[in-house]
């Protein structure tokens, strides 16, 4: 007998002894089988019940040439996947107990993973343009120009001593995250990222923080009130809260002095002063770009939200979204206050 044949014979005898031991100890073999399925490193998922079977994905190191039976359970399969089956008396599979794949084989993606991360081009383009524009303006402005404007807001946020249009824009940016939350949180479940950190960060960073979430989210229109979390259902969907936010947006136009300036001053002079501030400071130009992007993005989120509320016509949904841009900021807040309630179930 050659050395190769002798080694093969010894391996076969060891395997036979192991199988005999497992057959004599069914309880031990069951625990061994399930333990391997659950605790072997790099398992993909475990105990996923489906009709008539249970599926557990575990790694495998080699493909078996034939089925090996322990208590009428196959522990190897003749393929790149090791599939463990329950067998009936005639050895016809009645259910999969474990399915394992060898290294290098692809596996169906689990929900919530990032393998199928989709990018929304309009939001991505807006994000890149915003960051690039803000960087370019920051590098090109006179030293300390933006800090001087910011210092005025630090001293008196309502009367910083600069152009009324920019004062209104800057103060509204701090409120934008609230109607955005009202529009995005109903569809937040099942997204690749949690919405809350991005919405909270948008209070200070605007689209610079909200952008990554908008880029990677997917539209969710099949939503009912039963799908919402407590805060979304009882606060963000609450009409009293929505009208309060709309009033806060209205007040920003008044407390910033813009409404009074438009009524008592030369409108051309106000607009000219705003354009001069935008051209000379990065903070004014970047904030204005941020305000514009949030207004347009918010309108697109309105179109999606309308479809959750029994408006199936695409043109009608887009038209409602577009009307919110007529009164930037206020339009979004008013929509949230006036929109129909979600279906209960």
C-alpha positions in Angstrom: 0.0 0.0 0.0 1.4 3.4 -1.0 1.9 6.2 1.5 -0.8 8.2 -0.2 -3.3 5.3 -0.1 -2.4 4.6 3.5 -3.0 8.2 4.6 -6.3 8.2 2.7 -7.3 4.9 4.5 -6.4 6.4 7.9 -8.4 9.5 7.2 -11.4 7.4 6.1 -11.2 5.3 9.3 -11.0 8.4 11.4 -14.0 9.8 9.7 -16.0 6.6 10.1 -15.2 6.5 13.8 -16.3 10.1 14.2 -19.6 9.4 12.4 -20.2 6.3 14.5 -19.7 8.3 17.6 -22.0 11.0 16.4 -24.7 8.4 15.5 -24.5 6.9 18.9 -24.8 10.3 20.6 -27.7 12.1 18.8 -28.0 14.9 21.4 -24.3 15.7 21.2 -24.3 15.7 17.4 -27.3 18.1 17.3 -25.6 20.6 19.6 -22.4 20.2 17.7 -24.2 20.9 14.4 -26.2 23.9 15.7 -23.1 25.2 17.6 -21.1 25.2 14.4 -23.8 27.0 12.5 -24.0 29.8 15.1 -20.5 30.2 16.5 -18.2 29.5 13.6 -16.5 32.9 12.7 -17.7 35.0 9.8 -21.2 33.6 9.8 -23.6 35.7 7.7 -26.8 35.2 9.5 -28.5 32.7 11.8 -31.9 31.1 12.6 -33.9 32.9 9.9 -37.2 31.1 9.8 -39.0 30.7 6.5 -41.9 28.4 5.6 -41.0 24.7 6.3 -37.3 25.3 7.0 -34.7 27.2 9.0 -31.6 28.7 7.3 -28.3 29.3 9.0 -25.3 30.6 6.9 -21.9 29.5 8.1 -18.5 29.4 6.4 -17.1 26.2 4.9 -13.5 25.3 4.0 -14.1 22.7 1.3 -16.9 21.3 -0.9 -17.9 17.8 -0.1 -18.0 15.1 -2.8 -21.0 13.3 -1.3 -23.6 13.7 1.4 -22.5 12.6 4.9 -25.3 11.5 7.1 -25.5 11.8 10.9 -28.9 10.6 12.2 -30.3 11.0 8.7 -29.0 14.6 8.6 -26.6 15.5 5.7 -23.6 17.5 7.0 -22.0 18.1 3.6 -23.2 18.7 0.1 -21.7 18.2 -3.4 -21.4 21.9 -4.3 -19.6 25.1 -3.3 -22.3 25.5 -0.6 -22.5 23.2 2.3 -26.2 22.7 2.9 -27.5 20.7 5.9 -30.9 19.1 5.4 -33.4 17.2 7.5 -34.2 14.1 5.6 -37.3 11.8 5.7 -37.0 8.1 5.5 -36.6 8.1 1.7 -33.9 10.8 2.0 -36.0 13.5 0.3 -35.2 16.9 1.8 -38.0 18.3 3.9 -36.1 21.4 5.2 -32.8 23.2 5.3 -31.3 23.6 8.7 -28.0 25.2 7.7 -26.4 26.6 4.6 -22.8 27.4 4.4 -20.6 28.9 1.7 -16.9 28.7 1.0 -14.7 31.7 1.2 -14.9 34.0 -1.9 -18.5 33.1 -2.7 -21.0 36.0 -2.8 -24.0 35.9 -0.5 -27.4 37.6 -0.8 -27.2 40.9 0.9 -28.9 41.4 4.3 -31.2 44.4 4.8 -29.3 47.3 6.3 -25.9 46.5 4.9 -24.1 49.0 2.6 -23.5 46.7 -0.4 -26.4 48.2 -2.3 -25.9 51.7 -1.1 -27.6 53.9 -3.7 -26.6 57.5 -4.4 -29.2 60.1 -5.3 -27.4 62.2 -8.0 -29.3 65.5 -7.6 -28.6 65.7 -3.9 -25.0 64.5 -4.4 -24.3 67.1 -7.1 -25.8 69.8 -4.8 -23.6 68.7 -2.0 -20.4 68.7 -4.0 -21.3 72.1 -5.4 -22.1 73.5 -2.0 -18.9 72.3 -0.4 -16.8 73.4 -3.4 -18.4 76.8 -3.5 -18.0 77.4 0.2 -14.4 76.4 0.1 -13.6 78.6 -2.9 -15.3 81.6 -1.3 -13.5 81.1 2.0 -10.2 81.0 0.3 -10.9 84.1 -1.7 -12.3 86.5 0.8 -10.5 89.2 2.7 -9.1 88.1 6.1 -11.6 88.4 8.9 -14.5 89.5 6.7 -16.8 86.6 7.6 -15.8 86.8 11.3 -16.8 90.4 11.5 -20.3 89.5 10.2 -20.5 86.6 12.6 -19.5 88.8 15.5 -22.5 90.9 14.9 -24.8 87.9 15.2 -23.0 86.8 18.4 -23.6 90.2 19.9 -27.3 90.4 18.8 -28.8 87.6 16.6 -31.9 89.7 15.7 -30.1 92.9 15.0 -26.5 92.1 13.9 -26.1 95.4 12.0 -25.9 93.9 8.5 -28.2 93.7 5.5 -31.8 92.7 6.4 -32.1 90.0 3.7 -29.0 88.2 4.9 -30.1 88.5 8.5 -33.3 86.8 7.7 -31.6 84.0 5.7 -29.1 83.4 8.5 -31.8 83.2 11.2 -34.0 81.0 9.0 -31.2 78.5 8.5 -31.3 77.7 12.2 -35.0 76.7 11.9 -34.9 74.7 8.6 -34.1 71.4 10.4 -37.6 71.3 12.0 -39.8 71.2 8.9 -37.1 68.9 7.3 -37.6 66.6 10.3 -41.4 66.7 9.8 -40.9 65.6 6.1 -38.1 63.1 6.5 -38.8 61.3 9.8 -42.0 59.5 8.6 -39.8 57.7 6.0 -36.8 57.3 8.2 -37.2 53.5 9.0 -35.3 51.2 6.6 -32.8 53.9 5.5 -29.1 53.2 5.5 -28.4 55.9 8.1 -30.4 57.1 11.1 -32.0 60.4 10.3 -31.9 62.0 13.8 -28.1 62.9 14.0 -28.2 64.5 10.5 -31.3 66.5 11.2 -30.0 67.7 14.6 -26.7 68.6 13.0 -28.5 70.5 10.3 -29.5 73.1 12.9 -25.9 74.4 12.8 -24.5 72.9 9.6 -27.4 73.1 7.2 -27.1 71.0 4.1 -23.4 70.5 4.9 -24.6 68.0 7.6 -27.9 67.0 6.1 -26.5 66.3 2.7 -25.0 62.8 3.3 -28.4 61.6 4.5 -30.3 63.1 1.6 -27.7 61.6 -0.8 -28.2 58.0 0.5 -31.8 57.8 1.5 -34.5 56.2 -0.6 -38.1 57.5 -1.0 -40.6 55.9 1.3 -44.2 56.6 0.4 -46.0 53.5 1.7 -46.2 54.7 5.2 -49.1 54.7 7.8 -49.3 56.2 11.2 -48.7 52.8 12.7 -45.2 52.8 11.2 -44.1 55.9 13.0 -42.1 56.2 16.2 -43.6 57.9 19.2 -41.9 61.3 18.7 -42.8 61.5 15.0 -46.4 60.5 15.5 -47.0 62.7 18.6 -44.8 65.7 17.9 -43.8 66.1 14.3 -47.2 65.1 13.1 -49.0 67.2 15.7 -50.8 70.2 14.2 -50.3 72.5 17.2 -46.5 71.9 16.9 -46.6 72.4 13.1 -48.4 75.8 13.4 -46.0 76.9 16.1 -43.1 76.3 13.7 -44.9 78.1 10.9 -45.3 81.1 13.3 -41.6 81.0 14.2 -40.7 81.2 10.4 -43.1 84.1 10.0 -41.6 85.9 13.0 -38.1 85.5 11.6 -39.1 87.7 8.6 -40.4 90.3 11.1 -37.8 90.3 13.8 -34.9 90.4 11.3 -36.3 93.8 10.1 -36.8 92.6 6.5 -40.6 93.2 6.4 -40.1 96.7 7.8 -37.2 97.5 5.5 -39.2 96.4 2.4 -42.0 98.7 3.4 -40.0 101.8 4.4 -36.7 101.6 2.5 -35.6 101.5 -1.2 -36.0 97.9 -2.3 -33.2 98.3 -4.8 -30.9 99.5 -2.1 -31.7 96.5 0.1 -31.0 94.0 -2.7 -27.8 95.9 -3.7 -26.6 95.7 -0.2 -27.3 92.0 0.0 -25.4 91.3 -3.2 -22.4 93.3 -2.0 -22.3 91.3 1.2 -22.5 88.1 -0.7 -19.7 89.1 -3.1 -17.4 90.3 -0.2 -17.9 87.6 2.5 -17.8 83.8 2.4 -20.4 83.5 5.2 -23.0 85.4 3.3 -22.4 83.6 0.0 -22.2 80.1 1.5 -25.2 80.7 3.7 -27.2 81.9 0.7 -26.3 78.8 -1.3 -27.2 76.6 1.7 -30.6 78.4 2.0 -31.3 77.8 -1.7 -30.4 74.1 -1.6 -32.4 73.5 1.5 -35.4 75.3 -0.1 -35.3 73.2 -3.3 -34.5 69.9 -1.4 -37.4 70.6 1.0 -39.7 71.0 -2.0 -38.7 67.6 -3.3 -39.3 66.1 0.1 -42.8 67.7 0.1 -43.5 65.9 -3.2 -42.6 62.6 -1.6 -44.6 63.3 1.6 -47.7 64.2 -0.4 -47.7 60.7 -1.9 -47.8 59.2 1.6 -51.1 61.1 2.1 -53.3 59.6 -0.6 -52.1 61.9 -3.5 -51.1 59.5 -6.2 -50.8 61.9 -9.1 -47.1 62.8 -9.8 -47.8 66.2 -11.3 -50.0 67.2 -8.4 -47.4 66.1 -5.9 -44.6 68.0 -7.7 -46.8 71.1 -8.0 -47.5 71.2 -4.3 -43.8 70.8 -3.6 -42.9 73.6 -6.0 -45.4 76.0 -4.4 -43.4 75.8 -1.1 -40.5 77.6 -2.8 -42.6 80.7 -3.3 -42.1 81.6 0.4 -38.8 80.0 1.3 -38.9 78.3 4.7 -42.4 79.5 5.5 -43.7 77.3 2.6 -42.3 74.1 4.1 -43.7 75.0 7.6 -47.1 75.9 6.2 -47.3 72.6 4.3 -46.5 70.6 7.4 -49.3 72.4 9.3 -51.9 72.0 6.5 -51.0 68.6 5.2 -53.6 65.7 5.6 -52.9 63.1 8.3 -51.4 59.8 7.5 -53.7 56.8 7.3 -54.0 55.0 10.6 -53.2 51.6 9.2 
